[in-house]
Amino acid sequence: MGRATKNREFVAAIRRIIPDAEIELPEGFDPRGSGRVFELDPARIREDAGYQPEYDVERGVADYVA
């Protein structure tokens, strides 16, 4: 099952790669959103098409920065 990712997880991943990065993000998931947390479940696409995500936050940020 997918899971929600908080802003601070992205900030931490970026700072592991770029320690002096100046990043300011509000706490939480989506401060302007509905207040609800949606978790996406990739089970159906995995079952139907064999899709399996290759990137977590750490790997995605590292790849993007590279």
Secondary structure, DSSP 8 states (H G I E B T S, - for coil): ------HHHHHHHHHHHSTT------SSS-TTS-S------THHHHHHH-------HHHHHHHHH-
